[in-house]
């Protein structure tokens, strides 16, 4: 298994906020935005964030990505360079270290839910390799002119 170190994101640290922004700029796949937000918008997002867990992913020599877990048991893993083997190592470590919060019907699954950009084949293959079950497809309505 690859060497993986999780380091806490300190949302009150200017250097952590800048590092998160640099990672965001380098990411190949996104779900929540179509274009890179301005740094001030990113800063406000980080300061107001309510993630249950938010960590940098380090391989022992450099930061290679981030992951977070929401209070709804949603897990998001973002690697700067998508790599199936690394995703498997990171997800395995997350599953060893963290447990989902108790289920709340129609609000929070009793399982961890992993979202993926449909083009991130490395991440999807890693999830499938770990026997994480594909349960839904999600679509965004972006045509606000209708």
C-alpha positions as CSV (number, residue, x, y, z in Angstrom):
1,X,0.0,0.0,0.0
2,X,1.2,3.5,-0.8
3,X,2.4,5.7,2.0
4,X,-0.4,8.1,2.9
5,X,-0.5,10.8,5.6
6,X,-3.6,12.8,6.4
7,X,-2.9,16.3,7.7
8,X,-5.7,18.5,9.2
9,X,-6.9,21.4,7.1
10,X,-6.8,24.5,9.4
11,X,-9.4,26.8,7.8
12,X,-8.0,29.7,9.9
13,X,-4.5,29.3,8.4
14,X,-3.7,31.6,5.5
15,X,-1.2,29.0,4.2
16,X,-3.7,26.2,4.3
17,X,-6.3,28.3,2.5
18,X,-3.7,29.1,-0.2
19,X,-2.7,25.5,-0.5
20,X,-6.3,24.5,-0.9
21,X,-6.6,27.1,-3.7
22,X,-3.5,25.8,-5.5
23,X,-4.9,22.3,-5.3
24,X,-8.2,23.5,-6.7
25,X,-6.4,25.2,-9.6
26,X,-4.6,22.0,-10.4
27,X,-7.5,19.6,-10.1
28,X,-8.5,17.9,-13.4
29,X,-12.1,17.0,-12.3
30,X,-14.7,19.0,-10.5
31,X,-18.3,18.6,-9.4
32,X,-19.4,21.7,-7.7
33,X,-18.0,24.4,-10.0
34,X,-17.6,25.0,-13.8
35,X,-14.9,27.7,-13.5
36,X,-12.3,28.4,-10.9
37,X,-13.7,30.8,-8.2
38,X,-11.8,34.0,-7.4
39,X,-9.5,33.6,-4.4
40,X,-11.7,35.8,-2.2
41,X,-14.7,33.6,-2.9
42,X,-12.6,30.5,-2.2
43,X,-11.4,32.1,1.1
44,X,-15.0,32.8,2.2
45,X,-16.0,29.2,1.3
46,X,-13.2,27.8,3.4
47,X,-13.9,30.0,6.4
48,X,-17.6,29.1,6.3
49,X,-17.2,25.4,5.7
50,X,-18.9,22.9,7.9
51,X,-17.2,19.7,6.8
52,X,-17.0,17.0,9.5
53,X,-13.5,16.1,8.4
54,X,-11.2,17.9,6.0
55,X,-7.6,16.7,5.4
56,X,-4.7,17.2,3.1
57,X,-3.4,14.0,1.6
58,X,0.4,13.7,1.7
59,X,2.6,11.0,0.2
60,X,5.5,11.6,2.6
61,X,7.2,14.1,0.4
62,X,4.4,16.4,-0.9
63,X,0.7,17.2,-0.8
64,X,-1.1,15.3,-3.5
65,X,-4.7,16.1,-2.8
66,X,-7.5,16.6,-0.2
67,X,-10.5,14.8,1.1
68,X,-13.5,15.7,3.2
69,X,-16.4,14.0,4.9
70,X,-19.6,15.9,5.4
71,X,-22.1,15.6,8.2
72,X,-24.3,13.8,5.6
73,X,-21.7,11.0,5.3
74,X,-20.6,12.2,1.8
75,X,-16.9,11.6,1.1
76,X,-15.0,13.5,-1.6
77,X,-11.5,12.6,-2.5
78,X,-9.5,14.9,-4.9
79,X,-6.1,14.0,-6.1
80,X,-4.1,16.5,-8.1
81,X,-3.0,13.7,-10.4
82,X,-5.7,11.0,-10.7
83,X,-4.3,7.6,-10.0
84,X,-6.3,4.4,-9.3
85,X,-3.7,2.9,-7.0
86,X,-3.4,6.0,-4.9
87,X,-7.2,6.4,-4.8
88,X,-7.5,2.9,-3.5
89,X,-4.9,3.6,-0.8
90,X,-6.5,6.8,0.3
91,X,-10.1,5.4,0.3
92,X,-9.0,2.3,2.2
93,X,-7.3,4.5,4.9
94,X,-10.4,6.7,5.2
95,X,-12.6,3.6,5.7
96,X,-10.2,2.3,8.3
97,X,-10.0,5.5,10.2
98,X,-13.6,7.0,10.0
99,X,-17.1,5.6,10.5
100,X,-20.3,7.0,9.1
101,X,-22.6,9.0,11.4
102,X,-25.8,7.4,12.4
103,X,-28.5,7.3,9.7
104,X,-31.2,9.9,9.5
105,X,-34.0,8.8,7.1
106,X,-34.1,11.0,4.0
107,X,-31.2,13.2,5.3
108,X,-28.2,11.0,5.9
109,X,-27.4,7.5,4.6
110,X,-26.1,5.0,7.1
111,X,-23.3,4.4,4.6
112,X,-20.5,6.6,3.3
113,X,-21.5,8.0,-0.1
114,X,-18.8,8.8,-2.6
115,X,-19.5,11.3,-5.4
116,X,-17.4,11.3,-8.6
117,X,-17.2,13.3,-11.7
118,X,-18.3,10.8,-14.4
119,X,-15.1,11.5,-16.4
120,X,-12.8,10.6,-13.5
121,X,-12.3,7.0,-14.6
122,X,-9.4,6.4,-12.2
123,X,-11.5,7.3,-9.2
124,X,-14.5,5.2,-10.4
125,X,-12.3,2.2,-11.1
126,X,-10.8,2.5,-7.6
127,X,-14.3,2.7,-6.0
128,X,-15.4,-0.4,-8.0
129,X,-12.2,-2.2,-7.0
130,X,-13.1,-1.7,-3.4
131,X,-16.6,-3.0,-4.0
132,X,-18.2,0.3,-3.3
133,X,-21.6,0.0,-4.9
134,X,-22.8,2.4,-7.6
135,X,-26.3,3.5,-6.4
136,X,-27.2,6.6,-8.4
137,X,-26.4,9.1,-11.1
138,X,-26.9,12.8,-10.4
139,X,-27.8,15.4,-13.0
140,X,-27.5,19.2,-12.7
141,X,-30.0,21.5,-14.5
142,X,-27.9,24.4,-15.7
143,X,-30.1,26.1,-18.3
144,X,-31.6,28.9,-16.2
145,X,-33.3,30.4,-19.3
146,X,-36.2,27.9,-19.4
